Amino acid sequence: MTLSPATTAPAPDRPGRARLRFLGISLAAVAVLILSIGTAITLGPADVSLVNVRDILLNHLTGAEIPVRISKEAIVWEDRLPRALVAATCGAGLGLCGLILQSLLRNPLADPYVLGISSGASTGAVVVAILGIGAGGLGLPGGAFIGSLVSFAVVLAIARLAGGGDDKLILAGIAVTQLFSALTSFVIFAFADSDATRGVMFWLLGSLEGVRWNGVVLCGLAALAGTALCLLRAHVLDAFAFGDDVASSLGVHVKRERAVLITATALLTATMVSIVGAVGFVGLVLPHAARFLAGPLHLRLVPLTALIGAAFMVWVDAVSRVAFSPSPLPIGVTTALVGVPAFIAIMFRRRRTT
C-alpha cells in the first residue's frame, strides 16, 4: 500500500504550538493589565483622561515637562496610580498563594482565606495595631505574619488529629477562620475606641484607601519575591501535584520544600493583609482560570496566575471605588460577590469528577 504525502507527513509540533499559544496568552494578559491600570486611573469623580495619565507618567519617569494641571497630577501620581499598583501586586500575590496551597495540598478549594491564613494574619495585625504588642519591633506586617503562621499551624494540627484528608483540612480551615475572626472582633470590641473600631472594621473588609508609594514598594517586592520563588520551585510544585510519595521519588525533599513554600505563602499573605486587609477568594478562583488557559505546568501557571490576579484586583478596586461614589465599597465585599459563586461552582465540578 502506497502512503500519500499527507499520510507520511510528520505530526504537528504540539509542544511548539503550546508554547506559542502560551506566549500569545501571556502577551494578551500583559496588555490587558496595562490597559486596566490606565483605565482604572481615569475612573473617579475628577475628570482624568488617558492622555493626562500618559503625560503625567512621562513627566515623572522621563523628566519631560508636558503641561498638566497640578490637581490632576496630584490625583494621578499621589492617589490613583499607587492605589492601582497596590491592587495589582496584591492580586498577583494572593493568586500565587492560592496556587501554591492548591498544589501542595492537592485540593482545588485551598486558598489563604479558606484555610484560615488570612483571618490569622488579620488577628495578628489587629493585636499590634490596637493592643500595641510588638508595635516597636514587629509592626503590622510582622504581626500579620506571626498570626498567619499560628493560624495555619492550628489548621494543620486539627486536620491531623481528625484523621487527615482534604475534607478535614477544609473543615479545619473554616473552623479556624471563624475562631480567629472572633478573636479579632473581641480585641476590637474590648480594647478599641469608636473611631478606631470603624477604621479597623473597614480595613478588615478590604480597603485601599490611603495607600501610597511605600505600600507599592512593600507589596511589589513581596509579589516579585513570591513570583521568583514559585518560578524557581515550579518543578517542585509540579511534583507535589502528584502527591508526596511521587514528589519524594522524583528527588524532592518533601518536608523542606513544603516548609519553605508554606512559610513563603504565609509571609506573602501577611504582607498583603497588612496593607489591604483580609480579601477572600482571590487565591481560590484565579489559579483555576490560569489552569484553564495554560494547563497544569507551573512554569506557565505562575506568571499567568500573577497577571490574571493583578488585572482582576485592579478592576475590583475600580468598581468598588466608583460603584457607590463618593463612599467606597470595601474590596472584600466585591471579591466575595464574585468568589462565592465560583467557589460553589468548583465544589459541584469536583463532585461530578469524583
C-alpha positions in Angstrom: 0.0 0.0 0.0 1.4 3.4 -1.0 1.0 6.1 1.5 0.1 9.6 0.4 2.3 12.6 1.3 -0.5 13.7 3.7 -0.3 10.3 5.5 3.5 10.3 5.8 3.8 14.0 6.9 5.2 14.5 10.4 2.8 15.1 13.2 2.2 18.7 14.2 4.6 20.2 16.7 2.3 20.2 19.6 4.9 21.4 22.2 5.8 24.3 19.8 2.1 25.2 19.3 1.6 25.1 23.1 4.5 27.4 23.7 3.2 29.8 21.0 -0.3 29.7 22.5 1.1 30.4 26.0 3.2 33.3 24.7 0.2 34.8 23.0 -2.0 34.4 26.1 0.8 36.0 28.2 1.2 39.0 26.0 -2.5 39.5 25.9 -2.6 39.3 29.7 0.2 41.9 30.0 -1.7 44.2 27.6 -4.9 43.8 29.5 -3.2 44.5 32.8 -1.6 47.7 31.4 -4.8 48.9 29.9 -6.7 48.0 33.1 -4.4 50.1 35.2 -4.6 53.0 32.8 -8.4 52.8 32.6 -8.8 52.4 36.4 -6.7 55.6 37.0 -9.2 57.6 34.8 -12.2 56.4 36.8 -13.5 58.7 39.6 -15.3 61.9 40.3 -12.4 64.0 38.9 -12.1 64.1 35.1 -8.8 62.5 34.1 -8.2 61.1 30.6 -5.8 58.5 29.4 -3.8 61.3 27.7 -3.5 63.0 31.1 -2.2 59.8 32.6 0.3 59.3 29.8 1.6 62.9 30.1 1.9 62.7 33.9 3.8 59.4 33.7 6.2 60.8 31.1 6.8 63.8 33.3 7.7 61.7 36.3 9.5 58.8 34.6 11.4 60.6 31.8 11.7 64.2 33.1 9.5 65.6 30.4 7.8 68.9 31.0 4.4 68.4 29.4 1.9 71.0 30.8 -0.6 69.3 33.2 -2.8 70.7 35.8 -1.4 70.4 39.3 -4.6 69.0 40.6 -4.7 66.2 38.0 -1.1 65.4 38.6 -1.7 65.0 42.3 -4.8 62.8 41.8 -2.9 60.5 39.4 0.5 60.3 40.9 -0.3 60.5 44.6 -3.6 58.7 44.8 -4.9 56.6 41.8 -1.6 55.3 40.4 -0.3 53.9 43.7 -3.7 52.5 44.5 -3.9 50.7 41.2 -0.4 49.3 41.6 -1.0 48.1 45.1 -4.2 46.4 43.9 -2.3 44.7 41.0 0.5 43.5 43.3 -1.9 42.2 45.9 -4.0 40.4 43.3 -0.8 38.8 41.9 0.4 37.8 45.4 -2.9 36.4 46.6 -3.3 34.4 43.4 0.1 32.9 43.8 -0.7 32.0 47.4 -3.8 30.1 46.3 -1.8 28.3 43.5 0.9 27.2 46.0 -1.6 25.8 48.5 -3.7 24.1 45.9 -0.6 22.3 44.6 0.9 21.4 48.0 -2.4 20.2 49.4 -3.8 18.7 46.2 -7.0 20.5 46.9 -8.8 22.8 44.4 -10.6 24.5 47.2 -7.5 25.6 49.2 -6.6 29.3 49.5 -5.3 31.5 52.2 -8.8 32.7 53.2 -10.5 29.3 53.3 -7.6 27.8 55.3 -7.6 30.5 57.9 -4.3 32.2 57.0 -5.9 35.5 56.1 -8.0 35.6 59.3 -4.9 34.7 61.4 -3.0 37.5 59.7 -5.8 39.9 60.4 -5.8 39.0 64.1 -2.0 39.4 64.3 -2.2 42.8 62.6 -5.1 44.0 64.9 -3.3 42.9 68.0 -0.3 45.0 67.0 -2.4 48.0 65.9 -4.8 48.1 68.9 -3.0 46.4 71.8 0.4 47.7 70.7 2.0 44.3 71.4 5.3 44.2 69.4 4.5 47.5 67.8 8.0 48.8 68.1 9.7 45.7 66.6 7.1 43.8 64.6 4.8 46.4 63.0 1.7 45.4 61.1 3.4 43.1 58.6 5.3 41.2 61.4 2.2 40.8 63.5 0.2 39.6 60.5 3.0 37.2 59.6 3.0 35.6 63.1 -0.8 35.4 63.1 -0.9 33.7 59.7 1.7 31.1 60.8 -0.1 30.4 64.1 -3.5 30.0 62.4 -2.2 27.7 59.7 -0.4 25.6 62.3 -3.6 25.2 64.2 -5.4 24.2 61.0 -2.8 21.5 60.2 -2.9 20.2 63.8 -6.7 20.0 63.9 -6.8 18.2 60.5 -4.1 15.7 61.6 -5.9 15.0 64.8 -9.2 14.5 62.9 -7.6 11.8 60.7 -6.2 13.9 57.8 -7.6 14.2 54.3 -8.7 17.1 52.1 -12.2 17.4 53.6 -10.8 17.5 57.2 -8.4 20.2 56.2 -11.1 22.4 54.6 -13.3 21.9 57.6 -10.5 22.7 60.0 -9.7 25.8 57.9 -13.3 27.0 58.2 -13.3 26.5 62.0 -10.0 28.3 62.5 -11.2 31.1 60.2 -14.2 31.6 62.5 -12.1 31.3 65.6 -9.6 34.0 64.6 -12.3 36.2 63.2 -14.0 36.0 66.6 -10.7 36.8 68.3 -10.2 39.8 66.1 -13.7 41.0 66.8 -13.1 40.5 70.6 -9.9 42.6 70.5 -11.7 45.4 68.6 -14.8 45.4 70.8 -12.9 45.2 74.1 -9.9 47.5 73.5 -10.6 49.9 70.6 -12.5 53.2 70.9 -15.3 54.0 68.5 -13.1 55.8 65.9 -10.5 53.0 65.9 -13.3 50.4 65.6 -14.8 52.0 62.5 -11.4 52.3 60.9 -10.3 48.8 61.7 -13.5 47.1 60.7 -13.5 48.9 57.3 -9.8 47.8 56.9 -10.7 44.2 57.7 -13.3 44.1 54.9 -10.5 45.2 52.5 -9.6 48.7 51.7 -7.1 50.5 49.5 -8.0 53.9 50.9 -4.9 56.0 51.7 -2.3 53.6 50.2 0.8 55.5 49.0 4.1 54.6 47.3 5.5 52.9 50.4 2.7 50.4 50.1 3.6 49.9 46.4 7.2 49.2 47.3 6.3 46.7 50.1 3.6 44.8 48.1 5.7 45.0 44.9 8.8 43.5 46.5 6.7 40.8 48.2 4.9 39.9 44.9 8.2 39.8 42.9 9.9 37.6 45.5 6.9 35.3 45.6 6.8 35.0 41.8 10.6 34.4 41.7 10.3 31.7 44.3 7.4 30.0 42.5 9.3 30.0 39.2 12.4 28.5 40.8 10.2 25.9 42.5 8.0 25.2 39.5 9.2 21.7 39.1 8.7 21.1 42.8 5.1 22.3 42.6 4.6 20.0 39.6 5.8 17.1 41.6 3.7 17.9 44.6 0.6 17.9 42.4 1.0 14.1 42.2 1.4 13.6 45.9 4.2 13.4 48.5 5.3 9.9 47.6 5.7 10.8 43.9 7.5 14.0 44.7 9.9 12.1 47.0 10.6 9.5 44.3 11.5 12.4 41.9 14.1 13.7 44.3 12.1 16.4 46.1 13.0 16.9 49.7 9.3 16.9 50.7 9.5 18.3 54.3 12.0 21.0 53.5 10.2 22.2 50.3 6.8 22.1 52.0 8.1 24.2 54.9 9.7 26.7 52.5 6.6 27.1 50.4 4.2 27.3 53.3 6.3 29.9 55.0 6.5 31.9 51.8 2.8 31.7 51.4 2.2 32.9 55.0 4.7 35.8 54.6 3.2 36.8 51.2 -0.4 36.7 52.7 0.7 38.6 55.8 2.2 41.3 53.7 -0.9 41.8 51.6 -3.2 41.6 54.5 -1.2 44.2 56.4 -1.8 46.7 53.5 -5.3 45.9 52.2 -7.0 43.8 54.9 -8.4 40.3 54.6 -9.5 39.9 51.0 -11.0 36.5 50.3 -11.5 34.2 47.3 -8.8 35.7 45.1 -6.4 32.8 45.7 -9.3 30.3 45.3 -10.6 31.4 41.9 -7.8 32.8 39.9 -5.5 29.7 39.7 -8.4 27.8 38.2 -8.7 30.4 35.5 -5.0 30.2 34.8 -5.1 26.4 34.6 -8.0 26.7 32.1 -5.8 28.9 29.9 -2.3 27.5 30.4 -2.7 23.9 31.5 -1.1 22.2 34.6 2.6 23.1 34.3 3.6 25.6 37.0 6.3 27.2 34.9 3.4 28.6 32.8 0.8 28.8 35.6 2.9 31.0 37.9 3.3 34.1 35.6 -0.2 33.7 34.2 -1.8 33.5 37.6 0.1 36.6 38.7 -1.1 38.6 35.6 -4.7 37.5 35.9 -4.7 38.2 39.6 -3.3 41.6 39.1 -5.8 42.6 36.4 -8.7 41.2 38.4 -7.8 43.2 41.5 -7.4 46.4 39.6 -10.9 46.1 38.3 -12.3 45.0 41.6 -10.8 48.1 43.2 -12.0 50.4 40.4 -15.6 49.0 40.6 -15.5 49.2 44.4 -14.3 52.8 44.2 -16.9 54.2 41.8 -20.0 51.9 42.4 -21.2 53.9 45.4 -19.2 57.1 45.0 -18.2 59.1 47.0 -18.4 56.2 49.6 -16.1 53.4 48.5 -17.3 49.8 48.8 -14.8 47.5 50.6 -13.0 45.4 48.1 -13.5 42.3 50.2 -17.2 42.6 49.6 -16.7 42.7 45.8 -14.3 39.7 45.8 -16.8 37.7 47.9 -19.6 38.5 45.5 -17.5 37.1 42.7 -15.8 34.4 44.6 -18.7 32.7 46.4 -20.5 31.6 43.2 -17.1 30.5 41.8 -16.4 28.5 45.0 -19.8 26.8 44.7 -19.2 26.0 41.0 -15.8 24.5 41.8 -17.3 22.3 44.5 -20.0 21.0 42.2 -17.5 20.4 39.4 -15.3 18.5 41.9 -18.3 16.4 42.9 -19.0 15.4 39.3 -15.4 14.3 38.7 -15.1 12.2 41.8 
